[in-house]
Amino acid sequence: MTDNDDGRERLKAAVWYTVGEICESQKADLNVVITPQLIASLSELVFAQAETLGKDLEIFAKHAKRSTVSVDDVKLAARRNASLHGIIEKEAERLAKRSKDARDAKKKKT
């Protein structure tokens, strides 16, 4: 097994664990039975979606002649899901404000 395969398997295991933890924490509220098969299927779905999103983000950045994914790439990926796009927009604004506040505080120190 190569280092890349080993890293991929560790990442899949981390997704599996996290999905399992989320399912366990929600099962009482939702009044559902969580089976290992459900966790396995949901984990595979989450991992596949993350891979697709990652590839899309890289393509968007490359198309814009950048080597780094930006917030705009993430917004573009979420463009067809209005509620997700809104959440990302608000979080981007919050992070931009926090970054600006940190820069302003640093300027005041000097």
Secondary structure by P-SEA (a helix, b strand, c coil): ccaaaaaaaaaaaaaaaaaaaaaaaccccccccccaaaaaaaaaaaaaaaaaaaaaaaaaaaaaccccccaaaaaaaacccaaaaaaaaaaaaaaaaaaaaaaaaaaaac
